[in-house]
Amino acid sequence: MPKSRMAALAALAVSLPLTLASPALAVPAGPRSPAPAAVPAPTHAPASTHAGAPAPHGQAVPAIPTGTVVQNGVPELTGAASPVTTRFTATLPAGSTGRVSALLAFDPDQLPGAGVTSWRVAAALHASCSVNRGPYQACSWTADIPSDEDPFASYLRVPLPAADAGGTITYDVRMSADYGALPQDQLLHGWIELTDADGNALAVGGAQIQYRTGVMPAADRGVLYARDTAGVLWRYEGNDTSLNSTPLKPRARVGGGWNAYSAIVPLGGQTADAQGDLVARDKAGVLWYYAHSGNPAQPFKPRVKVGGGWNTYTALSAISGERYRAGDLVARDRSGTLWRYRATGNPARPFAARVKVGGGWNTYTSITAYGSGVVARDASGVLWSYWSATDPHATDPFMRRIEVGRGWNTYTAFSGTMIGHHGYGDSLFARDRSGRLWWYGEAMPGVPAGRASVGTGWNIYTVLF
């Protein structure tokens, strides 16, 4: 498609009115949960033989075709929600014959910056299409990296099913989006163009899609657990919006009796859909295993006894595994030696025999699971990050430590968790002596940075994890 025609279609797509006759085809955006205390081109630009006024460089500006396409309602496409349908009704010029192709397209220049490219957006969008009210068939969103040969390759587009020419052709496009397809609510402007078998333009019309970010799925939101002085365990789900002063939802009660434990360690990402196992050591030194249930109202299955003798360790932490898989347990003994217990994946016998990691770990006053490794605070208040080794079979599970920063002695408790992986990554919560909870985002893998205040009153809890 000549650039002059591209510009003409872009201008037309913005100016054409839309007939909003069928709001029933659009799905409204889902409710937000409360917090707690421009326009397009085809894959290969189709050429047109309709001549128009001369262009600045002697090219002919193709005339806009006489046929029209009307969109019947602007669909609200909400991330992670049910599909919505929009309809396009095309009226062809008199005498049109043969097979007709159609393309729905959107200019990538209207997408927000910061790495939101059209090909990444296309990968998060899904569609099926029906022509003339026939059966739905797969039709894919696509976009490519632009090149000198095809500068319009980056246009976000959907080729629609071909149809025989007639007075009118109706296209129904059923669409859905993954959460995070776009980082913000946005009205996208585009066009739909119909061409004949020779690539001549027959009809064109404007197209719009209202994208809503929606609610982040429970599987993508983390959980912060807190035990109070009475032994009651509370559950704070991560919020689904931006990580600001309210990254957590209101707490929900898990149950009592958790004062029986002197240490509680999560063995992987704790998520709002009740994934993630944990171990707890009682005061007699017996270690118990709690497998996840998948039920947020009761996030853990009944405990299973691992064994006794765990009071020999002065610190317990974990090296988190992949989502939905328990991680390995690490334990420091009184001499400062760190030991690794590899996860077996069998809750009845959750750990293999221990393997020595190394000595010198008594220099740390706190060791906390974070990301796929741990963060450790030394006696002078320096926080160090130990990211997991790239080789999962290495004896030493960590890469060389990285200094995060100084002044971390101001905190009395830590919890490494995840709020939402879409743009936020791992999170570290830290409680100061006054009882204020702080949230740290992720500067780079394994390195927390940029704290924000969550709220006060967190001294009512004896354990955070």
C-alpha positions as a Markdown table, in Angstrom:
| # | Residue | x | y | z |
|---|---|---|---|---|
| 1 | Met | 0.0 | 0.0 | 0.0 |
| 2 | Pro | 1.5 | 3.4 | -1.0 |
| 3 | Lys | 2.2 | 5.7 | 2.0 |
| 4 | Ser | -0.2 | 8.2 | 0.6 |
| 5 | Arg | -3.0 | 5.7 | 0.8 |
| 6 | Met | -1.9 | 4.7 | 4.3 |
| 7 | Ala | -2.3 | 8.3 | 5.4 |
| 8 | Ala | -5.7 | 8.6 | 3.7 |
| 9 | Leu | -7.0 | 5.5 | 5.5 |
| 10 | Ala | -5.6 | 6.8 | 8.8 |
| 11 | Ala | -7.4 | 10.1 | 8.5 |
| 12 | Leu | -10.6 | 8.4 | 7.4 |
| 13 | Ala | -10.6 | 5.9 | 10.3 |
| 14 | Val | -10.4 | 8.8 | 12.8 |
| 15 | Ser | -13.1 | 10.8 | 11.1 |
| 16 | Leu | -15.7 | 8.2 | 10.3 |
| 17 | Pro | -18.6 | 8.0 | 12.7 |
| 18 | Leu | -19.4 | 4.6 | 14.4 |
| 19 | Thr | -23.0 | 3.3 | 14.7 |
| 20 | Leu | -23.4 | 2.3 | 18.4 |
| 21 | Ala | -26.6 | 0.3 | 17.8 |
| 22 | Ser | -25.7 | -2.8 | 19.7 |
| 23 | Pro | -24.2 | -2.2 | 23.1 |
| 24 | Ala | -25.2 | -5.8 | 24.0 |
| 25 | Leu | -22.2 | -6.9 | 22.0 |
| 26 | Ala | -19.8 | -5.1 | 24.4 |
| 27 | Val | -18.9 | -6.4 | 27.8 |
| 28 | Pro | -18.4 | -3.7 | 30.6 |
| 29 | Ala | -15.2 | -3.6 | 32.5 |
| 30 | Gly | -15.1 | -5.7 | 35.7 |
| 31 | Pro | -15.2 | -4.0 | 39.1 |
| 32 | Arg | -12.1 | -3.0 | 40.9 |
| 33 | Ser | -11.4 | -4.7 | 44.3 |
| 34 | Pro | -11.0 | -2.3 | 47.3 |
| 35 | Ala | -7.6 | -1.9 | 49.0 |
| 36 | Pro | -7.0 | -2.1 | 52.7 |
| 37 | Ala | -6.8 | 0.0 | 56.7 |
| 38 | Ala | -4.8 | 5.5 | 14.7 |
| 39 | Val | -4.5 | 3.4 | 12.6 |
| 40 | Pro | -3.5 | 0.6 | 10.3 |
| 41 | Ala | -2.1 | -1.4 | 7.5 |
| 42 | Pro | -2.1 | -4.9 | 6.2 |
| 43 | Thr | 0.7 | -7.5 | 6.4 |
| 44 | His | 1.5 | -6.8 | 2.8 |
| 45 | Ala | 0.0 | -3.4 | 2.0 |
| 46 | Pro | -2.7 | -4.1 | -0.7 |
| 47 | Ala | -2.4 | -1.9 | -3.7 |
| 48 | Ser | -5.3 | -0.1 | -5.3 |
| 49 | Thr | -6.0 | 0.8 | -8.9 |
| 50 | His | -8.3 | 3.7 | -8.1 |
| 51 | Ala | -6.6 | 6.8 | -9.3 |
| 52 | Gly | -6.8 | 10.1 | -7.5 |
| 53 | Ala | -5.0 | 13.4 | -7.2 |
| 54 | Pro | -1.2 | 13.5 | -7.8 |
| 55 | Ala | 1.0 | 13.1 | -4.8 |
| 56 | Pro | 4.0 | 15.4 | -4.0 |
| 57 | His | 6.5 | 12.9 | -5.6 |
| 58 | Gly | 4.4 | 12.3 | -8.7 |
| 59 | Gln | 2.5 | 9.3 | -7.3 |
| 60 | Ala | -1.2 | 9.1 | -7.7 |
| 61 | Val | -3.1 | 9.2 | -4.4 |
| 62 | Pro | -5.6 | 6.3 | -4.6 |
| 63 | Ala | -9.2 | 7.4 | -4.1 |
| 64 | Ile | -11.2 | 6.2 | -1.2 |
| 65 | Pro | -13.4 | 3.4 | -2.3 |
| 66 | Thr | -17.1 | 4.0 | -2.7 |
| 67 | Gly | -18.1 | 1.1 | -0.4 |
| 68 | Thr | -18.5 | 1.5 | 3.3 |
| 69 | Val | -18.0 | -0.5 | 6.5 |
| 70 | Val | -19.9 | 0.3 | 9.7 |
| 71 | Gln | -18.9 | -1.1 | 13.1 |
| 72 | Asn | -21.9 | -2.0 | 15.3 |
| 73 | Gly | -20.8 | -0.9 | 18.7 |
| 74 | Val | -17.4 | -0.4 | 20.4 |
| 75 | Pro | -16.3 | -3.5 | 22.2 |
| 76 | Glu | -14.8 | -3.2 | 25.7 |
| 77 | Leu | -12.0 | -5.7 | 25.7 |
| 78 | Thr | -11.0 | -6.4 | 29.3 |
| 79 | Gly | -7.8 | -8.2 | 30.2 |
| 80 | Ala | -8.4 | -11.8 | 31.5 |
| 81 | Ala | -12.2 | -11.5 | 31.1 |
| 82 | Ser | -14.6 | -13.4 | 28.9 |
| 83 | Pro | -14.5 | -12.7 | 25.1 |
| 84 | Val | -16.5 | -9.9 | 23.6 |
| 85 | Thr | -17.8 | -9.6 | 20.1 |
| 86 | Thr | -18.0 | -6.7 | 17.6 |
| 87 | Arg | -19.7 | -6.7 | 14.2 |
| 88 | Phe | -18.8 | -5.0 | 11.0 |
| 89 | Thr | -21.3 | -4.6 | 8.2 |
| 90 | Ala | -19.7 | -3.9 | 4.8 |
| 91 | Thr | -21.7 | -2.4 | 1.9 |
| 92 | Leu | -19.9 | -3.1 | -1.4 |
| 93 | Pro | -20.0 | -1.0 | -4.6 |
| 94 | Ala | -22.6 | -2.1 | -7.2 |
| 95 | Gly | -21.2 | -4.7 | -9.5 |
| 96 | Ser | -18.6 | -6.1 | -7.1 |
| 97 | Thr | -17.8 | -9.8 | -7.9 |
| 98 | Gly | -15.4 | -12.5 | -6.9 |
| 99 | Arg | -13.7 | -13.3 | -3.6 |
| 100 | Val | -13.3 | -10.4 | -1.1 |
| 101 | Ser | -10.6 | -10.2 | 1.5 |
| 102 | Ala | -10.8 | -8.1 | 4.6 |
| 103 | Leu | -8.3 | -6.7 | 7.1 |
| 104 | Leu | -8.8 | -5.1 | 10.5 |
| 105 | Ala | -5.7 | -3.0 | 11.4 |
| 106 | Phe | -4.4 | -0.5 | 14.0 |
| 107 | Asp | -1.5 | 2.0 | 13.9 |
| 108 | Pro | 1.2 | 1.1 | 16.4 |
| 109 | Asp | 2.0 | 4.8 | 17.0 |
| 110 | Gln | -1.0 | 5.1 | 19.3 |
| 111 | Leu | 0.4 | 2.4 | 21.7 |
| 112 | Pro | 2.1 | 3.6 | 24.9 |
| 113 | Gly | 5.9 | 3.6 | 24.9 |
| 114 | Ala | 8.2 | 1.8 | 27.4 |
| 115 | Gly | 8.5 | -1.4 | 25.4 |
| 116 | Val | 4.8 | -1.8 | 24.5 |
| 117 | Thr | 5.4 | -3.0 | 21.0 |
| 118 | Ser | 2.7 | -4.1 | 18.6 |
| 119 | Trp | 4.1 | -7.6 | 18.3 |
| 120 | Arg | 4.0 | -8.0 | 22.0 |
| 121 | Val | 0.5 | -6.7 | 22.2 |
| 122 | Ala | -0.6 | -9.1 | 19.4 |
| 123 | Ala | 0.8 | -12.1 | 21.3 |
| 124 | Ala | -1.6 | -11.2 | 24.2 |
| 125 | Leu | -4.7 | -10.8 | 22.0 |
| 126 | His | -6.9 | -13.6 | 20.7 |
| 127 | Ala | -9.7 | -13.7 | 18.2 |
| 128 | Ser | -12.1 | -15.9 | 16.2 |
| 129 | Cys | -14.1 | -14.6 | 13.3 |
| 130 | Ser | -17.4 | -15.4 | 11.5 |
| 131 | Val | -18.4 | -14.1 | 8.1 |
| 132 | Asn | -22.0 | -13.7 | 7.1 |
| 133 | Arg | -23.1 | -15.3 | 10.5 |
| 134 | Gly | -21.4 | -18.5 | 9.6 |
| 135 | Pro | -19.3 | -20.7 | 12.0 |
| 136 | Tyr | -16.5 | -19.1 | 13.9 |
| 137 | Gln | -13.0 | -19.9 | 12.8 |
| 138 | Ala | -9.6 | -18.9 | 14.2 |
| 139 | Cys | -8.2 | -15.6 | 13.1 |
| 140 | Ser | -5.0 | -14.4 | 14.6 |
| 141 | Trp | -3.7 | -11.0 | 15.7 |
| 142 | Thr | -0.3 | -10.4 | 14.1 |
| 143 | Ala | 2.4 | -7.7 | 13.9 |
| 144 | Asp | 6.0 | -7.8 | 12.9 |
| 145 | Ile | 9.1 | -5.8 | 13.4 |
| 146 | Pro | 9.2 | -3.1 | 10.7 |
| 147 | Ser | 11.9 | -3.2 | 8.1 |
| 148 | Asp | 13.1 | -1.1 | 5.1 |
| 149 | Glu | 11.2 | -3.5 | 2.9 |
| 150 | Asp | 8.0 | -3.3 | 4.8 |
| 151 | Pro | 7.8 | -0.2 | 7.1 |
| 152 | Phe | 4.1 | -1.0 | 7.9 |
| 153 | Ala | 4.8 | -4.5 | 9.2 |
| 154 | Ser | 4.4 | -3.3 | 12.7 |
| 155 | Tyr | 0.8 | -2.5 | 12.3 |
| 156 | Leu | -1.4 | -4.5 | 14.6 |
| 157 | Arg | -3.8 | -6.4 | 12.4 |
| 158 | Val | -6.3 | -9.3 | 12.0 |
| 159 | Pro | -6.9 | -10.8 | 8.6 |
| 160 | Leu | -10.6 | -11.7 | 8.4 |
| 161 | Pro | -12.1 | -14.7 | 6.5 |
| 162 | Ala | -12.6 | -14.3 | 2.7 |
| 163 | Ala | -16.1 | -14.2 | 1.4 |
| 164 | Asp | -18.0 | -14.0 | -2.0 |
| 165 | Ala | -18.9 | -10.5 | -3.1 |
| 166 | Gly | -22.5 | -9.4 | -2.5 |
| 167 | Gly | -24.5 | -6.4 | -1.6 |
| 168 | Thr | -23.4 | -6.7 | 2.0 |
| 169 | Ile | -20.9 | -8.8 | 4.0 |
| 170 | Thr | -21.1 | -9.1 | 7.8 |
| 171 | Tyr | -18.1 | -9.9 | 9.9 |
| 172 | Asp | -18.4 | -10.9 | 13.6 |
| 173 | Val | -15.0 | -10.7 | 15.5 |
| 174 | Arg | -14.9 | -12.4 | 18.9 |
| 175 | Met | -11.9 | -11.0 | 20.9 |
| 176 | Ser | -10.2 | -11.6 | 24.3 |
| 177 | Ala | -7.0 | -10.4 | 25.9 |
| 178 | Asp | -4.6 | -11.6 | 28.4 |
| 179 | Tyr | -4.1 | -9.5 | 31.5 |
| 180 | Gly | -1.5 | -6.9 | 30.8 |
| 181 | Ala | -1.9 | -6.8 | 27.0 |
| 182 | Leu | -1.7 | -3.0 | 27.5 |
| 183 | Pro | -0.5 | -1.3 | 30.7 |
| 184 | Gln | -3.5 | 1.1 | 30.9 |
| 185 | Asp | -7.0 | 1.6 | 29.7 |
| 186 | Gln | -6.9 | 2.8 | 26.1 |
| 187 | Leu | -9.3 | 3.5 | 23.2 |
| 188 | Leu | -7.6 | 2.1 | 20.0 |
| 189 | His | -8.5 | 3.6 | 16.6 |
| 190 | Gly | -8.1 | 1.6 | 13.5 |
| 191 | Trp | -9.8 | 0.7 | 10.2 |
| 192 | Ile | -11.3 | -2.2 | 8.3 |
| 193 | Glu | -10.6 | -2.5 | 4.6 |
| 194 | Leu | -12.1 | -4.9 | 2.0 |
| 195 | Thr | -10.3 | -5.6 | -1.2 |
| 196 | Asp | -11.0 | -7.7 | -4.3 |
| 197 | Ala | -8.9 | -10.6 | -5.7 |
| 198 | Asp | -6.6 | -8.1 | -7.5 |
| 199 | Gly | -6.0 | -6.0 | -4.4 |
| 200 | Asn | -8.3 | -3.2 | -5.4 |
| 201 | Ala | -10.0 | -1.5 | -2.5 |
| 202 | Leu | -13.8 | -2.0 | -2.3 |
| 203 | Ala | -14.8 | -0.6 | 1.1 |
| 204 | Val | -13.3 | 0.9 | 4.1 |
| 205 | Gly | -14.5 | 2.0 | 7.5 |
| 206 | Gly | -13.3 | 3.1 | 11.0 |
| 207 | Ala | -12.8 | 0.6 | 13.8 |
| 208 | Gln | -12.4 | 1.1 | 17.5 |
| 209 | Ile | -11.6 | -1.1 | 20.5 |
| 210 | Gln | -11.8 | 0.1 | 24.1 |
| 211 | Tyr | -9.2 | -1.9 | 26.1 |
| 212 | Arg | -9.6 | -2.1 | 29.9 |
| 213 | Thr | -6.8 | -3.5 | 32.0 |
| 214 | Gly | -9.2 | -5.5 | 34.1 |
| 215 | Val | -8.4 | -7.5 | 37.3 |
| 216 | Met | -5.1 | -9.4 | 37.5 |
| 217 | Pro | -5.8 | -13.1 | 37.8 |
| 218 | Ala | -5.4 | -14.7 | 41.2 |
| 219 | Ala | -2.6 | -16.9 | 39.9 |
| 220 | Asp | -0.6 | -13.7 | 39.2 |
| 221 | Arg | -1.0 | -12.0 | 42.6 |
| 222 | Gly | 1.1 | -12.8 | 45.6 |
| 223 | Val | 0.1 | -13.2 | 49.2 |
| 224 | Leu | 1.7 | -11.9 | 52.4 |
| 225 | Tyr | 1.0 | -14.0 | 55.6 |
| 226 | Ala | 1.2 | -12.6 | 59.1 |
| 227 | Arg | 0.8 | -14.3 | 62.5 |
| 228 | Asp | -0.5 | -12.2 | 65.4 |
| 229 | Thr | 0.4 | -12.5 | 69.1 |
| 230 | Ala | -2.6 | -14.7 | 69.7 |
| 231 | Gly | -1.3 | -17.3 | 67.1 |
| 232 | Val | -3.9 | -16.4 | 64.5 |
| 233 | Leu | -2.6 | -16.6 | 60.9 |
| 234 | Trp | -3.9 | -13.8 | 58.5 |
| 235 | Arg | -3.7 | -13.7 | 54.7 |
| 236 | Tyr | -3.2 | -10.5 | 52.7 |
| 237 | Glu | -3.7 | -10.9 | 49.0 |
| 238 | Gly | -1.7 | -8.7 | 46.7 |
| 239 | Asn | -3.7 | -6.0 | 45.0 |
| 240 | Asp | -4.3 | -6.1 | 41.3 |
| 241 | Thr | -3.4 | -2.4 | 40.5 |
| 242 | Ser | -0.2 | -0.4 | 40.7 |
| 243 | Leu | 2.2 | -0.9 | 43.5 |
| 244 | Asn | 1.7 | 2.2 | 45.5 |
| 245 | Ser | 0.7 | 2.8 | 49.1 |
| 246 | Thr | -2.0 | 0.1 | 48.9 |
| 247 | Pro | -0.4 | -3.0 | 47.4 |
| 248 | Leu | -2.4 | -5.3 | 49.7 |
| 249 | Lys | -6.1 | -6.2 | 50.0 |
| 250 | Pro | -7.8 | -6.3 | 53.4 |
| 251 | Arg | -6.7 | -9.3 | 55.5 |
| 252 | Ala | -8.6 | -12.6 | 55.7 |
| 253 | Arg | -8.4 | -15.1 | 58.6 |
| 254 | Val | -6.7 | -18.4 | 57.9 |
| 255 | Gly | -6.9 | -20.0 | 61.4 |
| 256 | Gly | -5.5 | -20.2 | 64.9 |
| 257 | Gly | -2.9 | -22.3 | 66.6 |
| 258 | Trp | 0.1 | -21.0 | 64.7 |
| 259 | Asn | 1.9 | -20.0 | 67.9 |
| 260 | Ala | 3.0 | -23.6 | 68.1 |
| 261 | Tyr | 5.7 | -22.8 | 65.6 |
| 262 | Ser | 9.1 | -21.2 | 66.2 |
| 263 | Ala | 9.7 | -20.9 | 62.4 |
| 264 | Ile | 7.5 | -20.8 | 59.3 |
| 265 | Val | 9.0 | -20.9 | 55.8 |
| 266 | Pro | 7.2 | -20.6 | 52.5 |
| 267 | Leu | 8.6 | -23.0 | 49.9 |
| 268 | Gly | 7.7 | -21.1 | 46.7 |
| 269 | Gly | 5.5 | -18.3 | 45.5 |
| 270 | Gln | 2.4 | -17.9 | 47.6 |
| 271 | Thr | -0.4 | -16.8 | 45.3 |
| 272 | Ala | -3.9 | -15.6 | 45.7 |
| 273 | Asp | -5.3 | -18.8 | 44.1 |
| 274 | Ala | -3.8 | -20.8 | 47.0 |
| 275 | Gln | -0.7 | -22.2 | 45.4 |
| 276 | Gly | 2.6 | -22.5 | 47.3 |
| 277 | Asp | 3.6 | -24.9 | 50.1 |
| 278 | Leu | 5.3 | -24.1 | 53.4 |
| 279 | Val | 7.1 | -25.8 | 56.3 |
| 280 | Ala | 6.7 | -25.0 | 60.0 |
| 281 | Arg | 9.0 | -26.1 | 62.9 |
| 282 | Asp | 7.4 | -26.5 | 66.3 |
| 283 | Lys | 9.0 | -25.7 | 69.6 |
| 284 | Ala | 10.0 | -29.3 | 70.1 |
| 285 | Gly | 12.0 | -29.3 | 66.9 |
| 286 | Val | 9.6 | -31.2 | 64.7 |
| 287 | Leu | 9.2 | -30.0 | 61.1 |
| 288 | Trp | 5.8 | -30.1 | 59.5 |
| 289 | Tyr | 4.9 | -29.8 | 55.8 |
| 290 | Tyr | 1.8 | -27.9 | 54.6 |
| 291 | Ala | 0.9 | -28.6 | 51.0 |
| 292 | His | -1.2 | -26.0 | 49.2 |
| 293 | Ser | -4.9 | -26.7 | 48.7 |
| 294 | Gly | -5.9 | -24.5 | 45.8 |
| 295 | Asn | -8.7 | -23.1 | 47.9 |
| 296 | Pro | -8.1 | -19.5 | 49.1 |
| 297 | Ala | -10.5 | -19.9 | 52.0 |
| 298 | Gln | -8.4 | -22.8 | 53.3 |
| 299 | Pro | -5.0 | -22.3 | 51.6 |
| 300 | Phe | -3.3 | -25.4 | 53.1 |
| 301 | Lys | -4.0 | -29.1 | 53.4 |
| 302 | Pro | -3.6 | -30.8 | 56.7 |
| 303 | Arg | 0.0 | -30.9 | 57.9 |
| 304 | Val | 2.3 | -33.9 | 57.3 |
| 305 | Lys | 5.2 | -34.7 | 59.7 |
| 306 | Val | 8.6 | -34.4 | 58.1 |
| 307 | Gly | 10.7 | -35.4 | 61.2 |
| 308 | Gly | 12.3 | -34.2 | 64.4 |
| 309 | Gly | 15.7 | -32.7 | 65.3 |
| 310 | Trp | 15.2 | -29.4 | 63.5 |
| 311 | Asn | 16.0 | -27.4 | 66.5 |
| 312 | Thr | 19.7 | -27.8 | 65.6 |
| 313 | Tyr | 19.2 | -25.0 | 63.1 |
| 314 | Thr | 19.2 | -21.3 | 64.0 |
| 315 | Ala | 17.7 | -20.2 | 60.7 |
| 316 | Leu | 15.5 | -21.7 | 58.0 |
| 317 | Ser | 14.8 | -20.3 | 54.6 |
| 318 | Ala | 14.1 | -21.5 | 51.1 |
| 319 | Ile | 15.2 | -21.2 | 47.5 |
| 320 | Ser | 11.9 | -20.8 | 45.7 |
| 321 | Gly | 11.1 | -23.1 | 42.8 |
| 322 | Glu | 9.0 | -22.3 | 39.8 |
| 323 | Arg | 5.4 | -21.4 | 40.1 |
| 324 | Tyr | 3.3 | -24.3 | 41.5 |
| 325 | Arg | 6.5 | -26.2 | 42.5 |
| 326 | Ala | 7.9 | -26.3 | 46.0 |
| 327 | Gly | 11.4 | -24.9 | 46.4 |
| 328 | Asp | 14.4 | -26.3 | 48.3 |
| 329 | Leu | 14.9 | -25.7 | 52.0 |
| 330 | Val | 18.2 | -24.2 | 53.4 |
| 331 | Ala | 19.1 | -24.4 | 57.0 |
| 332 | Arg | 21.9 | -22.8 | 59.1 |
| 333 | Asp | 23.3 | -24.7 | 62.1 |
| 334 | Arg | 24.8 | -23.3 | 65.2 |
| 335 | Ser | 28.3 | -23.4 | 63.8 |
| 336 | Gly | 27.2 | -21.2 | 60.9 |
| 337 | Thr | 27.2 | -23.9 | 58.3 |
| 338 | Leu | 24.4 | -23.7 | 55.7 |
| 339 | Trp | 22.8 | -26.9 | 54.5 |
| 340 | Arg | 20.5 | -27.5 | 51.5 |
| 341 | Tyr | 17.6 | -29.9 | 51.4 |
| 342 | Arg | 16.4 | -30.4 | 47.8 |
| 343 | Ala | 12.7 | -30.7 | 47.2 |
| 344 | Thr | 11.5 | -34.1 | 46.0 |
| 345 | Gly | 8.0 | -33.0 | 45.0 |
| 346 | Asn | 6.5 | -35.7 | 47.3 |
| 347 | Pro | 4.7 | -34.2 | 50.3 |
| 348 | Ala | 5.1 | -37.5 | 52.2 |
| 349 | Arg | 8.9 | -37.2 | 51.9 |
| 350 | Pro | 9.4 | -33.6 | 50.8 |
| 351 | Phe | 13.2 | -33.4 | 51.0 |
| 352 | Ala | 16.2 | -35.4 | 50.0 |
| 353 | Ala | 19.2 | -35.8 | 52.3 |
| 354 | Arg | 20.9 | -32.6 | 53.1 |
| 355 | Val | 24.0 | -31.3 | 51.2 |
| 356 | Lys | 26.5 | -28.9 | 52.7 |
| 357 | Val | 26.6 | -25.5 | 51.1 |
| 358 | Gly | 29.3 | -23.8 | 53.2 |
| 359 | Gly | 30.3 | -22.0 | 56.4 |
| 360 | Gly | 30.4 | -18.4 | 57.6 |
| 361 | Trp | 26.6 | -17.8 | 57.6 |
| 362 | Asn | 26.6 | -16.8 | 61.3 |
| 363 | Thr | 27.6 | -13.4 | 60.1 |
| 364 | Tyr | 23.9 | -12.8 | 59.2 |
| 365 | Thr | 21.2 | -11.9 | 61.7 |
| 366 | Ser | 18.4 | -12.5 | 59.2 |
| 367 | Ile | 18.0 | -14.8 | 56.1 |
| 368 | Thr | 14.8 | -14.3 | 54.1 |
| 369 | Ala | 13.6 | -16.1 | 50.9 |
| 370 | Tyr | 13.4 | -13.5 | 48.1 |
| 371 | Gly | 12.7 | -14.2 | 44.4 |
| 372 | Ser | 14.6 | -17.3 | 43.5 |
| 373 | Gly | 17.2 | -16.9 | 46.2 |
| 374 | Val | 17.6 | -15.2 | 49.6 |
| 375 | Val | 18.5 | -11.8 | 51.1 |
| 376 | Ala | 20.6 | -11.8 | 54.2 |
| 377 | Arg | 21.3 | -8.9 | 56.6 |
| 378 | Asp | 24.6 | -8.9 | 58.5 |
| 379 | Ala | 25.2 | -7.5 | 62.0 |
| 380 | Ser | 26.2 | -4.1 | 60.7 |
| 381 | Gly | 22.9 | -3.7 | 58.9 |
| 382 | Val | 24.1 | -4.4 | 55.4 |
| 383 | Leu | 21.7 | -6.4 | 53.2 |
| 384 | Trp | 23.1 | -8.8 | 50.7 |
| 385 | Ser | 21.3 | -10.6 | 47.9 |
| 386 | Tyr | 22.1 | -14.2 | 47.0 |
| 387 | Trp | 20.5 | -15.0 | 43.7 |
| 388 | Ser | 20.0 | -18.7 | 42.8 |
| 389 | Ala | 22.7 | -20.3 | 40.7 |
| 390 | Thr | 22.0 | -20.9 | 37.0 |
| 391 | Asp | 22.9 | -24.5 | 37.4 |
| 392 | Pro | 20.1 | -26.1 | 39.5 |
| 393 | His | 22.4 | -29.1 | 40.2 |
| 394 | Ala | 25.3 | -27.1 | 41.6 |
| 395 | Thr | 26.3 | -27.9 | 45.2 |
| 396 | Asp | 26.3 | -24.2 | 46.0 |
| 397 | Pro | 22.8 | -22.9 | 45.2 |
| 398 | Phe | 23.8 | -19.3 | 45.0 |
| 399 | Met | 25.6 | -16.9 | 42.7 |
| 400 | Arg | 28.2 | -14.5 | 44.2 |
| 401 | Arg | 26.4 | -12.2 | 46.7 |
| 402 | Ile | 25.5 | -8.6 | 45.8 |
| 403 | Glu | 25.4 | -5.7 | 48.3 |
| 404 | Val | 21.9 | -4.2 | 48.3 |
| 405 | Gly | 22.6 | -1.4 | 50.7 |
| 406 | Arg | 23.1 | -0.3 | 54.3 |
| 407 | Gly | 20.8 | 0.8 | 57.2 |
| 408 | Trp | 18.6 | -2.3 | 57.1 |
| 409 | Asn | 19.0 | -2.8 | 60.9 |
| 410 | Thr | 16.0 | -0.4 | 61.2 |
| 411 | Tyr | 13.8 | -3.4 | 60.3 |
| 412 | Thr | 12.5 | -6.1 | 62.7 |
| 413 | Ala | 10.9 | -8.4 | 60.1 |
| 414 | Phe | 11.0 | -9.3 | 56.4 |
| 415 | Ser | 8.9 | -11.1 | 53.9 |
| 416 | Gly | 9.8 | -11.8 | 50.3 |
| 417 | Thr | 6.8 | -12.4 | 48.2 |
| 418 | Met | 5.3 | -11.4 | 44.8 |
| 419 | Ile | 2.5 | -8.9 | 44.2 |
| 420 | Gly | 2.1 | -9.2 | 40.5 |
| 421 | His | 4.5 | -10.4 | 37.9 |
| 422 | His | 3.3 | -8.0 | 35.2 |
| 423 | Gly | 5.9 | -5.3 | 35.4 |
| 424 | Tyr | 6.5 | -5.5 | 39.1 |
| 425 | Gly | 8.4 | -8.8 | 39.7 |
| 426 | Asp | 9.4 | -9.8 | 43.2 |
| 427 | Ser | 8.6 | -7.8 | 46.3 |
| 428 | Leu | 10.2 | -7.5 | 49.7 |
| 429 | Phe | 8.2 | -6.3 | 52.7 |
| 430 | Ala | 10.0 | -4.9 | 55.7 |
| 431 | Arg | 8.6 | -3.8 | 59.1 |
| 432 | Asp | 10.4 | -1.1 | 61.0 |
| 433 | Arg | 10.5 | -0.7 | 64.8 |
| 434 | Ser | 7.6 | 1.7 | 64.9 |
| 435 | Gly | 5.4 | -0.9 | 63.2 |
| 436 | Arg | 5.2 | 0.7 | 59.8 |
| 437 | Leu | 5.4 | -1.8 | 56.9 |
| 438 | Trp | 7.4 | -0.9 | 53.8 |
| 439 | Trp | 7.2 | -2.3 | 50.3 |
| 440 | Tyr | 10.4 | -2.6 | 48.1 |
| 441 | Gly | 10.1 | -3.3 | 44.4 |
| 442 | Glu | 12.7 | -4.9 | 42.3 |
| 443 | Ala | 15.6 | -2.9 | 40.8 |
| 444 | Met | 17.1 | -5.9 | 39.0 |
| 445 | Pro | 16.7 | -9.6 | 39.6 |
| 446 | Gly | 17.4 | -10.3 | 43.2 |
| 447 | Val | 17.9 | -6.7 | 44.2 |
| 448 | Pro | 15.0 | -4.8 | 46.0 |
| 449 | Ala | 14.8 | -1.1 | 45.7 |
| 450 | Gly | 12.5 | 1.9 | 45.9 |
| 451 | Arg | 10.4 | 1.6 | 49.1 |
| 452 | Ala | 6.9 | 2.8 | 49.6 |
| 453 | Ser | 4.9 | 2.9 | 52.8 |
| 454 | Val | 2.1 | 0.3 | 53.1 |
| 455 | Gly | 0.8 | 1.4 | 56.5 |
| 456 | Thr | 1.2 | 1.3 | 60.3 |
| 457 | Gly | 0.1 | -1.0 | 63.1 |
| 458 | Trp | 2.1 | -4.1 | 61.9 |
| 459 | Asn | 3.7 | -4.6 | 65.3 |
| 460 | Ile | 0.7 | -6.7 | 66.2 |
| 461 | Tyr | 2.3 | -9.5 | 64.2 |
| 462 | Thr | 5.1 | -11.7 | 65.5 |
| 463 | Val | 5.9 | -13.3 | 62.1 |
| 464 | Leu | 5.7 | -12.2 | 58.5 |
| 465 | Phe | 6.2 | -14.5 | 55.5 |
